Amino acid sequence: GAVVSQHPSWVICKSGTSVKIECRSLDFQATTMFWYRQFPKQSLMLMATSNEGSKATYEQGVEKDKFLINHASLTLSTLTVTSAHPEDSSFYICSASNSGRWQETQYFGPGTRLLVL
Amino acid sequence: GENVEQHPSTLSVQEGDSAVIKCTYSDSASNYFPWYKQELGKRPQLIIDIRSNVGEKKDQRIAVTLNKTAKHFSLHITETQPEDSAVYFCAAGVSGGYQKVTFGTGTKLQVIP
C-alpha cells in the first residue's frame, strides 16, 4: 500500500517552454501532497505544500507564478514549471500524506528529472 | 521555522559494524521524526519514525533514539550489510494533520564488504 507514482520520469525541453509533472497516489487518498526539488548530492528542498481543493502554500523563495501547483482531487496533484530555464533543471519529487491515521507520514514518488536546454 | 542539522555527511563502515547518524533540530514544537533511505536514483523510502512520546524505537537492525531535552535524535544501524549503502535523511516536524517536515542534509553511508 501507499504507492505514489509520478509522470513523466524524465523530460528534456527547450528554454521558454512549460512542463507539467503529475503526482498520483495510487491506492490511498492523499489530502496533502508535497513538492520537493533535489539537486545532485543535496537534500530535499520543499517547494510547496498542496492541500486538495485549496491553494498551495509555497516556501519562501519559491515563485508561485513560475511553479504552478494544482491539487484538484484526492489522488492527483500537478506541478507546472512555466517558461522553464536551464537553472530550473533539477530532480523534482512529490510526496503524499495518507489522510488516514498517520497523516504525517510521507510517501514519495519516483521523481522527475527535468533538463532544460 | 524548523532547522535540522545532520552529521556526518559521509560515513564508511565495514560490513557487520554499526553505523550511527545524528540529527539536531531547533523547534521545540516538533514531535515527529522520520528517517528516510534514498538509494541512488530512487525515491526516498521511510525506514523508521519516532514520535515524541517515546525515547527509543527499534525495528530489527534499525533503531532510533530521541532526546527531546537536547533536541537531538539518532539512527542506529547494527550488523550493517552492503545493501544498507544509501543516503539517509532525517526529518523533523509536527504531527497532527498535514504538517510538513524539514529534512536534514543527508548522510551518505557506504558499507564496505
Chai-1 contact restraints between the chains, C-beta under 6 A:
chainA,res_idxA,chainB,res_idxB,connection_type,confidence,min_distance_angstrom,max_distance_angstrom,comment,restraint_id
A,T32,B,Y98,contact,1.0,0.0,6.0,A-B,restraint_1
A,S43,B,F103,contact,1.0,0.0,6.0,A-B,restraint_2
A,S43,B,T105,contact,1.0,0.0,6.0,A-B,restraint_3
A,S43,B,G106,contact,1.0,0.0,6.0,A-B,restraint_4
A,L44,B,F103,contact,1.0,0.0,6.0,A-B,restraint_5
A,L46,B,K100,contact,1.0,0.0,6.0,A-B,restraint_6
A,T49,B,K100,contact,1.0,0.0,6.0,A-B,restraint_7
A,Q103,B,G97,contact,1.0,0.0,6.0,A-B,restraint_8
A,E104,B,Y32,contact,1.0,0.0,6.0,A-B,restraint_9
A,E104,B,S95,contact,1.0,0.0,6.0,A-B,restraint_10
A,E104,B,Q99,contact,1.0,0.0,6.0,A-B,restraint_11
A,F108,B,R43,contact,1.0,0.0,6.0,A-B,restraint_12
A,F108,B,P44,contact,1.0,0.0,6.0,A-B,restraint_13
A,P110,B,R43,contact,1.0,0.0,6.0,A-B,restraint_14
